Amino acid sequence: GALEFYSNFKFESISLRKEYLRKFFVNAVESHFEIAGNSFETKITSMITIYPKKGHNWKYNKKDLNDFLNNKNINVLLISVNNYHEYWIRISINYYFDYTQLLKFIRILFRCIK
């Protein structure tokens, strides 16, 4: 599937699509999540790390959050920070995602915070 999709696009189109998907995701979640490294002049990649903004917390402990997301067929990396007292989510926004998949993930993310 991905190879067939790739064969229909030029490299510039794929890069542009990844950039649009990334911006779409960031704009959708930034009201409740911080984007790690977003305030620095870092190179934009498809990897995004998020954590709840001040005033919000995860509803689940790390293991339960991981299980909840896995049960929804969402594969992310949970990163422990601050001596394992906090955890952040890292996800890769790939060019072959569609907006429906991204919206589903965003809705699920909002259900993970209080």
C-alpha positions in Angstrom: 0.0 0.0 0.0 2.7 2.5 1.0 4.8 1.7 -2.0 1.9 2.2 -4.3 1.1 5.5 -2.7 4.7 6.5 -2.9 5.0 5.7 -6.6 2.3 8.3 -7.3 4.1 11.2 -5.7 7.3 13.1 -6.2 9.6 13.5 -3.2 8.6 17.2 -2.9 4.9 16.2 -2.6 5.7 13.7 0.2 7.6 16.3 2.1 4.9 18.8 1.7 2.2 16.3 2.8 4.2 15.4 5.9 4.6 19.1 6.7 0.8 19.7 6.3 -0.1 16.6 8.4 2.3 17.7 11.1 1.0 21.3 11.2 -2.6 19.9 11.3 -1.8 17.7 14.3 0.1 20.4 16.2 -2.7 23.0 15.6 -5.3 20.5 16.8 -3.6 19.5 20.0 -1.8 22.6 21.1 -4.7 23.9 23.2 -4.2 21.0 25.7 -0.7 19.7 25.0 2.8 21.1 24.9 4.9 20.2 21.9 8.4 19.4 23.2 11.0 21.5 21.5 8.5 23.6 19.8 9.8 26.8 21.3 13.4 26.1 20.1 14.7 26.6 16.6 14.9 22.9 16.0 14.7 21.1 12.7 11.1 20.1 11.9 10.8 16.3 11.6 7.9 13.8 11.5 8.6 12.9 15.1 6.5 14.9 17.6 6.7 14.6 21.4 3.7 15.9 23.4 2.8 16.2 27.1 -0.2 17.7 28.9 -0.2 21.5 29.3 -0.1 23.0 32.8 -3.5 22.4 34.3 -4.0 19.1 32.6 -2.7 15.6 33.6 -2.9 12.2 32.2 -5.9 10.2 33.3 -3.8 7.0 33.3 -0.6 5.9 34.8 2.1 5.1 32.2 1.3 1.4 31.9 -2.5 1.9 31.7 -2.0 4.7 29.1 0.2 2.5 27.0 -2.4 -0.4 27.2 -5.2 2.0 26.4 -3.5 3.3 23.3 -2.4 -0.2 22.2 -6.0 -1.4 22.5 -7.0 1.4 20.2 -4.3 0.2 17.7 -2.2 3.3 18.3 1.5 2.8 18.5 3.5 5.4 20.3 6.6 5.6 22.4 6.0 6.7 26.0 9.1 8.5 27.4 9.7 8.8 31.1 11.1 12.2 32.2 11.9 13.9 35.6 13.1 10.7 37.3 10.1 8.7 35.9 7.5 11.0 37.6 6.2 12.3 34.2 5.8 10.7 30.8 5.5 12.1 27.3 4.1 10.6 24.1 6.2 10.5 21.0 4.6 9.8 17.7 5.7 9.8 14.1 3.4 11.6 11.7 4.0 9.7 8.4 3.1 10.9 4.9 0.8 8.0 4.3 -1.5 8.9 7.2 -4.8 10.4 6.2 -6.7 13.1 8.1 -9.3 10.6 9.3 -6.6 8.5 11.1 -5.1 11.7 12.5 -8.4 13.0 13.8 -9.1 9.6 15.4 -5.8 9.8 17.2 -6.4 13.4 18.3 -9.8 12.5 19.7 -8.3 9.6 21.6 -5.5 11.8 23.0 -8.0 14.2 24.4 -9.7 11.3 26.2 -6.4 10.5 27.9 -6.2 13.8 29.8 -8.2 15.5 32.6 
